[in-house]
Amino acid sequence: MLSFPSMKILGIETSCDETSIAVLEVNPPTRKASEGTVKVLSNIVSSQVKIHAPYGGVVPSLAAREHEKNLKPVFEKALKEAKNEMSEINLIAVTVGPGLEIALWKGINFSKGLAQEFKKPIIAINHLEGHIYSNFFKSKKIKFPALNLIVSGGHTQLVLMTGHGKFKIIGETQDDAAGEAFDKVAKMMNLGYPGGPIVSKLAEKGNPKKFQLPRPMLNQKNYNFSFSGLKTAVLYLLKELGQINQKTMADICASFQQAVIDVLVQKTIKAAKEYKSKSILLSGGVSANKLLRKTLQKETKKLKMFYSQPDFQYTTDNAAMIALAGFYKNKVSKKSEKLIASPNLKIKKW
């Protein structure tokens, strides 16, 4: 059990196209709350989806420009909603990677300015570690070792966690991430942007057994992933079918989604057994996928392991998860890290 005084953390997230700032209050353990309590006093997210939609993806220079414009008003709104002043903040936590370098620097420089002006300590946070900690807002029953399945637009990883800050990557995508594959399939079918949620919505009306699509790397002994071949199989299927109606489109989406989920879930369960996990955690933008949540929860229950998934509001990029990761890292890490943008930053032990 961690022993600590009550703290308020300001989280700042600008890794891609969401400008987010949050204020978190973490209170120490008591008789009634042996693990302490976490209160999200504010979690403001300014989305840029409409700005990037015409381009079918995130344009780094536009994302950076919007962060520059939005950071100050989002910061002011976060403090106002939290009913706090900077004088009450104990720590600033900021995302330093992975992500778009030009976007990351906007958040880093803004946080440096605040730290200097208000004489506050600042801590560097890995965006993916933030996603992992999105499970710790409400789940007090998470036991280690915990196996984390991180699925997002840019990343698909299996991360073993043997304690706070004790991470080990045991598997990751070799090409496209799961979320990236969803978006690319949506683009092939001219479904719009962001494509992942649209594919999932259409899949609800389709037959997942209609088309036999490949399950890449499913039977390999390692825990890596590959979705490029599956994406290509969908492309060939579309060319073969030619003009398609709404029903066929829904069937393709359902068949594709099922293939992705089969690979994600089966590899996760297999790894959980091998590493004798006590908990399985799901996180990242694609963790909002209803079928993935339902399937992984069902399979975890069969193993009699504890299962956790974040509330929908914490599945996408947000600063509250960065603040919470900052709290735990501040407690267990003695390392002093430079505040520099690291677009390809890897998860590593604190």
N, C-alpha and C positions, 0 to 999 in steps of 0.2 A: 504494500500500500504506500502510495506517495504521500509524504507529509509536506504541506505548503500553506502559506498564508493566502487569503483571498486576493485574487488578481483580476485586473481588467486588461484585455489584450485587444489592440487594434490590428485587424488583418487587412492586407492589401493584395489584390489579385488582378493582374493584367497580362496573363500568359498568352491569350489569344484575342478573342473579340468580345469579351465581357469585361467591363470596368466594374469592379466590385470592391466595396469596403464594408467591414463589419466591426462591431464592438461586442466582445464576449466577456462575460463575467464567470470566473471559476471560483467556487467556494470550497474550503477544505472539508475533509470528512467530519461527520458528526455521528452521534449514536443512531439517528434516524437515516442518515445517508452516509454509509461507511465508505463509499467511493468518492464522496464529494458531489457537488452539483454543478451543472453547466447551464448558464442562461445566455441565450442569444438575444442581446439587447437590441441589436439592429443587424441587418444583413442586406445591404442595398446592392442591387445588380442592375447595371445599365447595359442592355443588350444592343448589339449592332447588326442583328440578323437582317433587318430591312435594308441596311446600307450595302451589305455584301451580297444579298440575294440576286441582284441583276448580273453578278459576275459568276454565280454558281459556286462560290467558295470564298474564303477569307482572303482579302487583299492586304498584305502586311502594312503597306504605307498608309492605307486608309484606316486600318485598325489603330495604328500608332497615333494618327491625327485625332481620332475620336477619343482615345485615352487621354491625350493632352487636353482636350476640351472638357472631358467629363470628370476627371479626377477631383478637382476642387469642389464642384457642386455635389458630387457623390459623397465626398468626405464630410462636407458640411451637413448633408442630409443624414448620414450615418450617426454623427455625433448628436444631432438634434433628436432623432428618433430614440437614441439610447439615453437621452437626457443626461449627457455627460459632457465634460470639458476635457481638453487634452491634459490638463493638470491631474486628472483622475486616472489617466491611462498609465499602466505599469510597464508595458512592453509593446513594441511594434513588430509584427511578423509580416514579411513580404515574400511573394513568390519570386524566385530567381531562375527557375527553369523546371522542366523543359518547356519549350514554347517558342514563339516568334521573338527573335532577339530584339528587334526594334520595338516590339510591344512590351517586353519584359523591362527594358530600360526605363520606360515611362513610369512604371510602378516603383522601380528601385530608386530612381532619382527623386520621386515625390516623397517616398518614405525617408530617404536620407535628409531631405529638407525639413521634414517634420521632426526627425530625431535631433537634428542640430538646433532647430528653433526652440523646441520644448525640452531639450536635454533628456531624451528618452533612449533606453537601450533598444537595439534593433536586432532581429534574428532572421537569417536566410532560410527559406522553406522550399523544399522540393514539391512542386505542384502535385505529383503523383502520391506523395506521402500525405498530402492534404486530402486527396480522395480516400485514401485508406482510413484516415481519422474521421471522415464523415460518418463512419459507423459508431463512433464513440460519443455522439451527442446523447443518445438515449440508451444504448446497450450497456448495461452494467454487468452482464453475465458473460462477456467475452473472456474466454480463457485461452491461454497460450499452451502449445503453439497454435497460432491461427493462420489459416491459409486464405490469402486475399486474391480474388479474381478482379483485376482492374480492366474494365472495358470502356474504351472511349473512341473518339474520332481519330486520335493520333497514337493510341497505345492499347496493346492487349498483353497483359502480363499476369503470371502467377507468382505471387510474392509470399514467402514463408516468413512469419513474424513470431519470434520466440520470446519477445518482450518488447516493451516500449523502446522504439528506436533500433531494435535488433532485426534488421531486414535481410533477406536473401532472395534474389531472383532465381526461381527454379525453372522458369519457362517464359518465353515471350514470342511475339510474332516475328517471322522472318521476312515479311514484306508488308502487305496492307494490314492495318489494324481492323478490328471487327467493324467499328463505326465508320471507318473510311470505306470499307467494302459496301456497307449499306448505302452510303452517300453516292458511291460510283454507280451502283445498280440503279438507284433512283435517277441519276443523270442519264443513263442509257435509255431509260423509259420516259424521259422528259416529265418527271413527276414534280420538279421544283426543288427549292432549297429552303431549309436544310432537309435532305432527303430521307435520312434515317427514320424519323417519326412518321413520315408519309408512307414509307414501305411497310412499317409495322402496322399502321392503321389499315392499309389495304389487305395485309396478310390476314387480318381477323375475318375477312369475308372469303378467303380462299381456301383451297384444299392443299395442305402441306405434302400430300402424297401424290399429287398430280404429276409432278416432274421429278425424275430421279437425278438429283444433283450430287456431285462428289462431296465427301467429307475429308478434306485434305489433312494429312498427317495424323488422322484419328488413331491408327493402329501402330504408329511408331512408338518406341519405348521412351522417348524423351517427352517433355511437356511444352515443347514449342508449338507455335501456331503458324498457319499460312492460309490466307484467304484470297490471294491473287488468282489461283487456279479456279476457285469457285466463282469468282467474279467473271473470269474469262468464259467459264461454262455457261453462265447466264447470257453473255454476249452472243455466243454461238447459238444458243437456244432462240434468242430473239431474232437472229438472222434467218434461222431455219423456219420459224413460224411466220415471219413476215408481218402482215397487218394483224393486230390482235384486238379483241374486244375487252371490255372492262372485267369480265369474269376471268378470262385467261390471264390478264394482268394481275389480278388478285391471286390466282393460283401460282403464278411465277413468284410473286412476293412471299407467299406462304411457304412455298417449297424452298426458296432461298433462305428465309429466316429460320426455318426448321433445321437446315443444314448447318448454319452458323451455330445455333443453340446446341445442337447435338455435339458438336466438337467442343464448344466451351464447357458444357456441363460434364461430359464424360471425362475430359482431361482433368478437370478440377476434382471430380470425385476420386479418380484414380490416384491423383497426387495426394489428396487428403488421406487416403488409406495408407499410402507408402510412408508418408511423413508423420503418421499417427496424430493428425491434427485434432484438436478439441473444439475448434470453431472454424466455420467457413464464412468469409465476408465477401460481399459483392459491392463494387463501387465503380464510379466513372459515369460518363454521360449515357452509355448504353445500358447501364443498370436500371434506367427508367423503363426499359422494355418489359412489358407485363408478362409475356410468355417466358422470358429468361428468368425473371424473378420467381414466377410460379414453379417452373421446372427445377431450378436449382434448390429452392426451398424443399420441394417434395423429395428430391434425391438425398439431400442432406438429412432429412428426417429419418430416412431409411437407415442411415448410418448411426442415428442417435447422437449426432453432433449438434452443437449450438449453431444457429444460423442467424446472420444479421445482414440487413440491407438498409441503406440510408432512406430517409424520407425523400419524396420526390424533389422537394425544394433544394436538397443538398446533392442531387445526382449531377447536375450541371456545374460548370465552373462558378465558384462563389468564394467570398473572402472569409466566411465563418469557419469553413474547414481549414483554411490556412491559419487562422487565429488559434484554433484548437491544436493543430499540429505544432504551432509555435509554443503553446503552453507546455506540452509534453516534452518537446525538444529542449526548452529552456531548463526543465527540471532534471533531465537525465544526461544532457551533453555538456562536456567541458571544453569542447572544441571552439575555436574562434575562426569563423569563416569570412572570406571576403565577399562583399556585396557586389557581385558582378553577374551579368546576364549569362546564363549557360543554356543555350537552346537545346543541347543534347544531354542535359544532366541525367545521370542515372541514380536510381534509388541505391542508397548505401547506408551502412551502419552509422549511427550518430556517435 
